[in-house]
């Protein structure tokens, strides 16, 4: 493998995670071709090393150094296939920047992912979290993923219904580390109805003169709304929404509604989803900051690293927030980012 790829040692990972917390990879390689994936895995296996696959680093917290091989997924490429009438399939390499892919699709006149504009990360990481925003989830358009199954040693093309998608969840997240995604396929359309039902989006579009907005208009609206509410990781290090919106039972929702009539909630097939940001805000966390880390002053779901904080600092703050919400509302928050490394950390799952 050393003849085909370059393995580096002792690589600083601070620039490879959007929280910008310090961590070091014992070994590191930039994977630009899917054909080299099995070589990379074999190299790590021969040395008894664990392997971590890293995309944009926007959905994880480094709680310590990684003693194995970090593989940075940098497989690029995008093209259209199966163009039939108003529909076409967009194929994206795992290392493609997600937001840039959204703009590419919308500028080409295709609809389906415009509501997912400005979500940080890469195309290959998008199915893991089943990213979603403003009434749209990735699973609404995803046709299939190409992945390597590390358990069987086989390459697979998994169709949408094989990916086990749920709210911010997937087969790839539940079986973390087993599947390495190298490519995704999205079925988009020039005539698919736009998803405009989200309140913030409706209000923003009402201020525009265009009564029949295009997909690009929706993407630009989403970008404006997100920039107004969420900090840019390049300016204020963060990992986006740190907690999922919890889904509670109908009985628990009725209890909460009786005590807190103003609680934001959204009916779901298996219960009621309540707004985690509202719960956190009611506990007084919005705008909180200590010497190193804090909570954004416009969005209580976003934990920020404002002064060279560590992953442990972030996770300790998350644990305190989670416990205060549990005590006041009887609701347990689940974090969105994954945690890498670190022993003896507070429980925040």
N, C-alpha and C positions, 0 to 999 in steps of 0.2 A: 504494500500500500504506500510506503514512503516514496516510491517511484512515481506515484500518480497524484498524491495529495500531500499537502504540507501540514504536519501536526506541530502546533506551537505549544510551549510550556509556560506555566505560570502567567496566564493571561488575565488582566484586569477586566472584570465584567460590569463595572459601573456604567459604562456607556451602552451596555447591552440590555439594560432594564430601565423602564420609564420612571421608576421610583428613584433611580440613580443611587441605590444603596451599594456600599462597597462589598465586593466578593471577588474571589479569585478562582479560576478554573485551573486544576492541575494540568490538564491537557485541553487543547482547543483546536477545532478545525472548521473551516468555512466550506460547507457542502454546496457546490454549485451545479452538480450533475447527479441525477438520481441513480445513474449507473454505478456511482462510487459508494452508495449507501451501504451495501453489503460488505465492501472492503473496510469501511469505517467500523462497522459492528464487529467484524472479525478481528480487527486490530485491538479494539477494547477488550474483546473476549479473551484473546490470547494473553492479555496482561491482567486479567481478573478485575477489570475496571467497570464500574457502572457508567451508563451513558445517559446524558441529558440532552434532549433536542430542544433548541431554543429558536423561537421565531423573532417577533419584534420585542419580546420581553415586556409586553404591556399588561400581562395578566398573571404575574407571579411576584413573589417576594423572596429575595435571597436572604435567608436567616443565618447564613454562614457560607464558607467556601465550599466549592464542589470538588471532591477529591478524585473524580474520574475524568471522563472525556465529555466535554461540552461540544455538541455538533450544532453549529449555527446554520439553520436552513436558509440557504441563499439561492435556491433553484428558481430562476426567473422564467419569464415567457408568458405571453397571452395571445390567444388567437380565437377566431370564430370557427365553428363547425356546425354542420346540420342546419344550414340556413334554409328555412322552409316558410314561405309566406311572411307573416309578421313575426315569426319566432326564429330564434337562433340560440345556439349553445356557446357560452363563453368559457373557454378553458384557461385556467390560471395555474401557473407554477406556484408551489408552496411558499416561495420566497417573495412573491409579488406583494407590494404594499397594498393593503386592502382599500384604503381611501382612494388611492390613485386608480385602482381598478373600478371603483364605483364611478368616478368621474369619466373614465374611459368609456364605460358602458352608456352612461347617460348622454354624453356628448355624441355618441353614435346613434342616439335616438331610441335606445332600448330601456324598458321599464322592468322593475322588480326589486332592485336593490338600492334605489335612490334614498329611501328612508334610513339606510345604514351608512350614510356619508359621515366622514370624519371619525369613525370608530378606529382607534389606533390598532396596529398589529398587522399581521400578514394573512394572506389567503389561506395558507395551510393551517393556521391556528383558528380560523373562523369557525369551522365545523366543531371543534373540540368544545367550545363554549356555547355553540349555537347562538352566535351573537344576534342581538335584537335591539330595536329601537323604534319608537313612534309607530307601533302597531304592526311591525314587520320583523320576521325572524329569518335567519339564513335558510332554515329548512323549507321555507316557502318556495324557494327557487332552486335549491340544490338538487342536481340530478344524481351525481355520484362523486365518490372520492377514489383516487388511486392511492393505495397504501401498501406498505410492507408489513406483514404480520410477523413479528419477531418470535412469536411462540411456535409457529409452524414453519417459518422460513420461506413463506410463499408471498408472491405479489398478488394483490386482490384489487378488484374494482367493486366497491360496495355501493349499492343503490341507496337512495334516500331511505327507504323503509328498512334497510339493514343497519342504519346508523344509530338507531335508538334515541332519536331526538326528543328532548323535553325542554322545559323552561331552563335556559342556561345550562343545559345538560346534554350529554351524548354518550354513546358507546365508548368513544375515544377518551372521554373524561373519566368514566367509571372504570375503564381498564387502562388507566394511565400508563404509558410506556410500552404498551403492547403493539400498538399500530403507529407507524410513522407515515404521515400523510405527505405525499410528494406533489399531488395535483388535485384540483377540484374542477367540477363542471357545473355551470349554472344555466338553467333554461330561462331566457328572458324574452320579452315580447315588446313590440312597438305599439300594441293596442290594449294591453292589459290595463284594467282600471287602476288608477292611482289610489294609494291608501292615504286618505286625508282626514281620518276620523279622530286623530289625536288632538286634544284641545289646544296645546301650544302651537301646533302646526296650523290648525284652522284659524286661529287668531292672527298668526303671522301672514298667512295667505290672504286673509280678508283685507289686509292693508295694501295689497298689490293690485294694480289695474288689470292684470291678465286673468280673465275669468276661466280660461282653460289652460292651466299651467302644464308645461312639459316636464318630463322626468328631471331634466337639468334644473328647472326652477325649483322643484321639490328638494333636490339635493342641496341647492344653494340656501333654501329656507332652513333645512335641517342644520346646515353648517352654521348659519347665523344664530340659530337658537342654541346650539351646543356651545358656541363660542361665548355667548352671553351668560350661560349657566355654568360651564365647566372650564377649568383651567387647562391651558396648553401644557402638556408634559415637558415640552422644550423649555418653557419658562418657569413652571412650577412643577417639580417632579411629583407624579402621581400615577396610580394604576387604574384610573377611571373609577367606576362604581365598585366600592369595596365589599358591599353586602348585597345579596339578592333581596328582592321584595318577597317577604315570606307569604306563603299560602297557608291560611288557617282554616279550620273547620267552620261550618256555618254557625255552630253553637258558640264557638269562640268569637267569631265576628259579631254576633248579636250581643255578647257580653261587652266587647270593646265598644260597639256602637252605642250601647246604653250609657256607658261611662264617658265616652268621647264622641259625641254626635258628629263632629267635624272630621273624623278620621277618613282619609282618602282610601277608597277600596274599589276593586274591580272583580266582578264575578268571574269564576273560572269553572271548568268542567268538574274539578275535584275539590272545590272549596272557594274561598275568597282571598284574592291577593290584596294585601295591604301595603301601603307605601313605607318602605324602610326609612327613607329620608325623613318623612314626617315623624316617625317614632323616635329617631335619633335626635331630631331637632327639638322635640318636646322634652327630651332629657337634657337639653341645654348644651349639646356638643357643637352645634354649628358655630364656626369661627374660633373654636378652641385651639390653643397652641401652647406648647411648652418650649423648652430650649431648642429642640431639634425637629419635632414633628407636630402635626396638628390636623384639624378638620377645616376644609375650605369654607370660607365665609358666605358663599352663595349656594353651596350644595353639600348638604350634610353627609351624603354618601361617599364623598371623595376625601380620602386621607392623603395628606401631603407631607412631603419631606422638604422642609424649608431651610434647614441648617445642618446639612451633613449627617442626618440621622441614619441609623442602622436598620436592617430588617427587623431586628429584635425590638427596636424602639417602635416601629410601625405595628408589629404584632401585639405588643403589650398594650398599646393604645386601643387597638381593635378589640382586645379582650375586655378592657374596661368599658368600652361602649356597649359591647354585647351584653355584659352583665347588668349594666344599668337599664337597658331595654327589657331584659328578662325580669328584673325586679319590679319595674313599674307596670309593664303591660302583660307579663306572662308569655311573651313571644320570644322565641329563640332565633336570632339572626344567623344566617349561614354566609360565610365569606365567598366571594367570587374568585379571587386569585388563588393559585396554587402556591405552596410553600416549598422551598428548596433548602435543605440543610437545617442545622440548628437542633441541638438536643436540649431537653428540659424547657421547652417553650410553653406558654400558656395555651390552653385548649380554646380554639376559636372555630372549629369545624361546624 
